[in-house]
Amino acid sequence: MSIRTYFDRTVEKDPRRIAIQYRQHEQIVSRSYGEMARRARATAELADELGLAPRKAPVAIILDNSPEWMEIYLAHTGCGITVVPIDPKLRPAEVAYILKDAGVAAVYTDLRHIPLLQEILPELPALRQIILADGAADQTPETCAGRPCHALEPRLAALAGRAEEPGSFYRRQVVRETDIASVIYTSGTTGLPKGALLTHANFCADAEGALKLITAIRSDDRFMIVLPLFHSFSFTANFVVPLCIGARMQFVSNLRNVGEDLKRFSPTVLMAVPLLIEKMHAKIVKNIRRNLLAQLLILVGLRSLVSRGVRRNLGGALRLIVVGGAPCSKKILVGMRKLGLPIIEGYGLTEASPVVSVTTLDNIRPGTIGVPLPNIEVRIADADANGVGELQVRGPIVTQGYLNQPAATAEAFDGDWLRTGDLASQDPDGHLSIRGRKKALIVNREGKNIYPEEVEVCIGRDPRILDVVVIGYREKGEVGEKVGAIVVPNLENFKAVDADNPDWPEIEKRTRAIIRKQCQKLADYKHPRKVEIRRDPLERTSIQKIRRHIYQGQLDSLAPAPADGADDADDSL
């Protein structure tokens, strides 16, 4: 099975079916599966004209979410040409590294990336063509650093007729399920990014496994796409799954307008990361607290009426919210469900295409990441006395390895089992729970394990905490690690909660008191011995995971300043 097979089958079944919707000048524009297919075939003709060929050099897409992103992807992978999706917000050096490592021959991008390309193209001799998805012919430069530039839309118009002929480039190609569909570069938490090689079979198996588990998803669903398509979770969940069943895909106009777009598009399915869910929950709760009638209805047991209003403000049709990409707070998940919102949580990683497990609406266990997909195997390797060990995955969703990285590929596998790097446990019914990252695990001098995520969740429960990262540090000449934390207070919430409008020194003092209070729920050996309070938010990835690795080592030279005011409190162990 290939992504093209899904697409062609859906188009053939009903070419008039709406595939895509997006906002343009405040109007909703719809594009059918048939039109999407015609544009993909024309794009494939352009690829042929530019000298691109199946199973040769890949192309890159450096674009925000758009119908063009999808059509470019379908055009190339539908002809056996690999696509390298790239985050449009990456810096020049990061983009240059990926383009060079992957040996990209052509890049699809937009006018705003021309300065970036001009800066990096001299070191990329293999990159021969630049295609601009947003430029009219008179806006598109003839060349960029000596490479020809092409305006996409005029070229598609010119090639539309030829693309529909029986012998067109797209129609002549046969895609193999073993063809590499995408090379997706990981965020590089331990060094330079690594390009995971993912085949058509990988993505199709992941979509099929997810659909077997999440039976609530239907062909008449409307998927609202908030998350970037260059990220594997959004790609599979918002693109491959809808293609497979012929569902509708709706693009948010921008992240600031998510609430407005929910009302306008009335989606039935929303894929989200925890940060978006947390913001949604906070806004809903804030509105309820301001509404005396809503509070009264809850008090007298009519919460369902409040829930109805909440759902109406989210478009009125939302049947399923799937949160993934990072761990979501149990408190937030429970809170959303109390509001009547049907939310489930998934777990995965890029190297597994990416979904590995998911909860279901009829079997929700807060604090777990659900059960594995039915077409894969998982195991807990080297489990300790508490049943916690590394989660490993085997099956058709697993990557064959990393591009140009034989050593990293070998390290990523235990035989034919993919090492996820996540510590997990599994209950007798098969439900998985993530305990932390193997590499982030802190082991103190007594050999006790401290999971940073547990401490972070505990501290972060107070609304006056914006960001927290817990890391291990070492004292010179001592064995084992100690627990440290870098914490960013939420200044806006401090002003809302603390009426005296404290200044920064007082906020810093109160933040330490909050940490001390929150950590009372944890064993003493888990308490941070060094705490640094910072003003600026912590650096995050494109899907809002804190870049833990860049903070590793930053507390080593800091003098002990525990939140609890104790000495270098190992006497509490």
N, C-alpha and C positions, 0 to 999 in steps of 0.2 A: 504494500500500500504506500502511496506517496501523497504529498500535499496536493499535487496537481490532480491526482485521481479524485480526491475529495471535491476539489473546486470544479473540475469538469463534470462530475456527476451531479453536483448541485445545480450548475448552470443548465445542463441538459434537462433536468427534471422540471425546472420552471425558470426560464430566463427572465421573466418579468418580475419575479420576486424581488423585493427591495433588499439590497445587500448592505448599503451604506447610507447613513444620514449625517449631515453636518450643517452648521450654521454659516450662512453667507449673507452679509448685510442684513442681519436680523431676520432673515428668512431661512426656513429649513429646506435644504436641498437633498433630494433622494437620488440614489444611483442604483439601478437594478443589477442583478447578478450578470445578466446578459451584457449590459454596457460595461461593467467591470471587466468581463472577459474580453470584449472587443478592444478595450484600452490596453489590457495586458498583452494581447496578441500583437498590437501595434508597437508596444514597447519592446517586445521580443524581436520584431523586425529591425528596430533601431539598434538593438544589441548586436544583431547580425551585421548590420552596416558598419558598426564601429569595430568589427573584428573580434568580438567576443565569441567564445566557443565553449561547448559543453565539456565539463571536467578539465578545464584549463584554469587560467587565472581567475580569481573571484572578482566580484564588484562589491563596493561598499555603499551603504545608505547612511547619509548624515542628514537626517531630516526629523523635524517634529512629527508627531502623529498626524496622518492625513490619508485620504483615499489614495493619493499618489504613492505613499510609502507601501501600501498593500499591493497596488498594481505592479509596481517595480519589482517587488519581491516575487509575486506570482509569475511575472514574465520571465524572470531569470531562472528561478528554481524549477519552473515548469519546462525549461529547456536544458536542465542539467548543469546550470551555472550556479556556483556557490555564492551566497550573499553574506557579507560581513556587516551586521548592524552596529552602528556606532552612536554613542550618546552625543547629541549636538552640543552639549555644554562642556565637553572635554577641552582641555587646554591644547595648544598647538603641539607641544612635545608628546602628549599622550596620543593624539590622533596620528601623528607621524609614526610613532612606534607601532601602532596597530596596522596602519596601511603598509608599512615596510615589512613587518613580520608576516603578514598574510599574503604579501605579494600582489596587492590589489592592482588591477589594470584600469579600472574606471570607477569614478565616484559620482553618485547621484546626491546632489546637495542643493543649497539655495544661495541667493545673492549675498546674504550676510556672512557666508563662510568663505567668500572670495579672498578677503585679506588673510585669513588663516591659511588657506591653500597657497597663496603667493609666498607666504613665509616658509612653508615646509616642503613645497614641491621640488626645490633644487636637490634635496636629499632623497627623492623618490623617483628614480629613473624608470621604474616599471609602470608607474601610473601614467597612462597615455591619454585618457579622455575624461572630460568633466561635463556632466549634464546637469543643468539647472532646472529644477522643478517649478520654480516660481517666476522665472523671467520671461518676458515677451522677447521677441527677436531683437527689437531695438534696444532692449535693456541688457542684453547678454553680451559680454565682451567676446571678441573673436578668440582671444587666447588668455590663458592665465599661466604666468611663468613659463611661457613657451608651449603650453599644452592647449589643444583646441577645446573650446567651450561650445556647448550646444544648448539651445532653449528647448525644453522637453515638449511643450504643447504644440508649437509649430511643426516639429518633426513628426509627432504622432498624427497630426492632421494630414500631413503629406503621405504617410505610410499606411493610413487606415484602409485604403482599398486593397493594397497588396497583402495586408495582414489577413484578409478574409479569403484569399485564394486557397485552393486545396493544397498547393505546394508551399504554403508559407513556412517560414522558419519554425514557428511554434508548432504547427501541425506535423512537421517532419520529425520532431524530437520524441524520443522515448525515454522517460525518466525511470531510473532504477531506484528501488527503495533503499539501496545501499549508497546512493549518491549523497554526498555531504550537502545538506540544505543550507545550514548556517555554521559559521564560525563565530561563536559568541565569547567575547573576552570578559573574563571575570574581573572583579574590581581590584585584584592585585593586593590583597590584604597582607601578603607576606613577601612582596617584591613586585617585579614587573607583571603586568597582566598576562594571563595565559588564555589562549584561544581554544575553547572546548569545541571539538568536532562533533556536530550533531546531524544525523542523517534524517531523511524523510521517514524512515521506519521508526526512529526514535520519537519524533514528534507525533506521528500517527498513533503509535502504541500508547503514548502518554494521554493523548486526547481520548482514545477509546477506553482506556482504563478509568479515566476520570468520569466519563459519561456513564459507565457501568455502575460506578459508585454513587455519583450524584444524580439520582434518577429524577430529581426535580427539574432538571434542565430539559427544555423542549424546543422543537424546531420553530415554534412561533415566538420564541423569546427575543427580547431586545436587549443587547449587551451595551451598556454605556462604558466607553473606553476612556478612563482617566489616566491610567498608568502608561508609561512610555513603551512603545512596541519593541524598542531595542532590548528591553529586559525580558528574559526568558519566561517569567511568570505571566506577564501581560501578553506576550506573543502567543503562547499556547492557549491560555484561558480566554483571551479576547479576540483571537484571530483564527487559530487552527480549529478550536472547538466549534465556533459558529460556522466556519466553512464546512465542517464535517456534517452538520445537520441542517444547513441552510438558514440559520438564524440571522437576525439583523444586527448590524454593528453601528453604534452611534458615537460620534466624536464630541467630547466636550470642547467648547470654544477656547477656554483656557482654565487654569486651575482656580482663578478667582471667581469664575462663574459656574462652579460645579452645582451649587444650590439652585441657581436659576435654570441651568440646563436640565437638571433632574425634573423640575416642574414642566419644562417645555417639551422634553422628549418622552417623558413618562416611561423610563426603562423598566424592565422586569428583572434584570440581573446586573449586579455591580461587583466588579473585582476591585479590591482596594488594599492598600498597605495600612498597617496599624495607625500611623500618624493621621491619615485621613479619617479613619474611624474614630480616633480619639477626638479630633476636632469636631466631627459631626455630633458625637455624644455630648461634648461640652456645650455646644451651641444649643442642642435640643434641651438639655437640662437647664441651661441658663434661661431659655424662653419659658419653660414650665415654671421656674421659680418666680418669674415676673408676672405670670398669669394666675391670678387668684382663683379663677374658675377651674383651671386645670388642677391646681393643688387641692381644691375642694372635692373634685371628682375622684381623685386618687384616695383622699381620706375616707370617702363614703363607699369605696369599693368599686368605682366605675372607671378603673384604669383603662379598660378597653376603649372607652370613648376618647380618652387622651391619645391612646395608641393610634386610633383611626385618624386623628388630626395630624399626628406626627407623620404617618404614612402619606397622607394627602400632601403635606409639604415637601415630600420627597418624590412627588410625581403620581402617587396614588396606586401604582401598579407593581411596586418592588416586591418580588417574591423571594429573592435570594441575594444575600450579600456574602461574598467569599473574601476573606481576608488572608493574605499571605505575603511572602517576601521577607518577613521578619516576625518574631514572636509578638503576639498581641496580649495585652494585659487581661487576665481572667476577670478582673473587676469590670473592665470596659465591655467584654463579651457578654457577661451576665447582665450588665446595665442595658445594653442594646436589646437583649432578648426581653427584658422586663418592659421595655418600651414597645414591644410587639414587632420588633424587626427581626426577620429570619436570617440570622447570621451564622456562618460556619467558618471554620479555620482550616487552612491547608498548610502543608509543609513540603518543601522541596529545595533543590539546588540546581544550578545551571547544568551541571554534569549529568543530571537525571531528567532533563528535557521539559520542565523541571519538577513536575508534581510527583511526590512520592506517596503522600498520605493525605487524607482529608476526613473531617468529621461530616456527618450527614444530619439533616434536619430531624430525622426520626431516631437518632442515636447520639445525642450530644452529651459529651462528658467534659465539663469545664476543666481546663488545665491540661487537656490532652490535645494532640494534633491528629486524632482520629486513627483510622486503620489504613494499612497499606493498600494501594491499588490492587485489584484482583489478579492482574497479569504480571505481577512482580513478586520477588521474595525479599524479605529483610531479615537481618539477624542482629543481635546485640553481642558484639565481640568483646572478649576479655572482661566480662561483667564482674563487678566487685560484689561484696557481701550483700549490698542493697539492690543488686540486679541492674546496676548502672554500668554501661559500657559504651563503646563506640557503635553508633548505628551504621550498618553497612547494607548496601542495596545491590541486588542482582536482577537482571531481566532486560527486556527489549528497549527500555527507556534509557539505558545507561550509555554514555559516550564511549567511543573507542579510545579516547585519550585527548591530549593537547597537541596542537599544531607545533611542529619543530621543537617539541619538549619531551624527548624520550625519558629523561630522568624523572621529570615531574609526573609523567604518565605512569611510570613504574611505581612511584611513591603513592600515587592515588589509588592503587589497587592492592588488595590482599587476595591473590589468585585472581578469580573473576568477580570478586566482590568489590564494589566501589566504596572506598572509605569516605564517609561524609564529613568526618571531622567533628561531628556533633555527638555529645554524650546523651544517651537516652535510656529509657526503660520501657518495658512492654508488659501490660497486665495480662492476666489469663485469657481475656476476651480479645486480645490482639491490639488494644488501643495503645498508641505510642505517646510517650511524654518526653519532651526535650529537657535535659537538665543543664546544658551549657555547651560551650565550645571546648573541645579537647585541648586546643592550643591556648585557650584563655584560662583554663583551669589553674587555680592557685593552690599550691601545696605548701603548707607551713612547716616549720621545723619539727613538729610532732608527727608529720605525715598525714595530717588531716586535709581533706579536700574542701576547697571553698569554690563554689560556682559563682562567678561574678554576676551573672544574670539574676540570681536569687537576691543578692544584696541590692542590685540596681532597682529591681521591681519594688523592693521594700522601701527604699528611700524615695523613689519616684511617685509613690502613692499620694504624697502630699501635693496639693495643687500649686504650692509655691515653689516647687522644684520644676525647672524647665528641662534640664538635661543632666544626666549622670552617667559616668563611665567608671567602673570599678576595675582596677588593674593590680597585678602583683608587683612588688618591688623588693629589692634585696638590700640589706645593710652590709657594709663592708666587713668581711671576715666572719659573717654568720651563715649558717646553713638554713635553707628553706626560704620561702617568700613570706612577706607580710601583705596585708590588705591595705590598699590605698584607694582614694576616690577623688575624682575631679567633678565638681558639681557647679551647675549654672542655675542660679535662682531665676524664677519667673517674676520679673519686676512688676509687670502689669497685675499679676495676681497678688503680689505683696501689697500693692496699693488698695486692691479690692478687699482683701482679708484683714489687713492691719490698718485701721483707720487713721493712725497717727502719721502716715506717710513717711516712713523711716528713710534716713539717708543711707549711703552705701556701707559705711562701717557698721551701722546698726543692722542692715540687711545681712551682711556677712556673719555677724554674731548670731542673728536669729536663724540663719540657714544652718549653722553648726548645731544649734539647739534642736532644729527640726530633724537633722540627721541622727542626733543622739536619741531623740524620742522614737523615731521610726525603727532604729536598730535595736531597740529594747526587745523587739519581737524575735531577734536572732540570737543564736549562741554567741557568747563573748568573743570566741576566736574568729568570728566572721565580721566583727566590727572594724571599720577602717581605722588604721593607726596614723595615717597621713591623709589629710583632707585639704584640697586646694579649691577655693571658691573663685570662680571666674565670671566675668561679665558677658563675654561673647559666647554665643551658642556653639556647641561642639560641631566639628566637621562631620558631614554625613555623605553617604553615597546617593546616587540618583533615586533610589527607592527608600531613602531616609533611614538607612542603617547607620549607626555611629561608626566611624572609621577607627575602631578600637586600636588598631596596630600603630597609628601615628602617636598615640598617647603613651604607648608602652615605653617605659624608661624615663618619662618626664617627671616622675616623683622621686627618682633615685637620689637626687641631690637636694631635695627639699627637706628642711628640718621637720622632725615629727610635729604634727599639729592635729592630733586626733580630735574628732568632733566631740568626744565625751570629756575632753579636758584631762584625761588620764596621762600618766607618763607613757613611755613607749610600751603600751599596756600588755606586754606578754605575760605579766603575772596573773592576768585574767584567764589564761589558757588552762 
